[in-house]
Amino acid sequence: MAKVFLVGCVRELMEEKNTVLQSGGYEVTLATTLESACQAAKQQVFDLAILEFSVPEKDRNQLARAIKSAHPNTKIIMLYFARPGHTEFADVLLETSVRPEELLRSVNYILTKSLED
């Protein structure tokens, strides 16, 4: 079972995504603060991290850099609300308005593709 790390500051925004990802067979770990996200990223290896737009851009980039430094094979999806800023650590960019089913398709594709590489 692939491990997905879902990070955002607004739990309500993450619940629907969490439910859809779990129904897709993924083990999901949630983090709602930068501190808890950094701690989880150090303690666990995730196949994929999804960073919500609700995380301030500076913090999101810091977390993405920490994840990629510790675990270079972890894929990262950054969700954005408006024009994305610094995204050098993102493997995929998606608008935050992406429907949960589309997010699940993107996650399936990214993780399947990374297994083939």
Buried (B, 14 or more C-beta within 10 A) or exposed (E): EBBBBBBBBEEEBBEEBBEBBEEBEBEBBBBBEBEEBBEBBEEEEBBBBBBBBBBEBEBBBBBBEBBBEEBEEBBBBBBBEEEBEEBEBBBBEBEBEBEBEEBBEBBBEBBEEBEEE
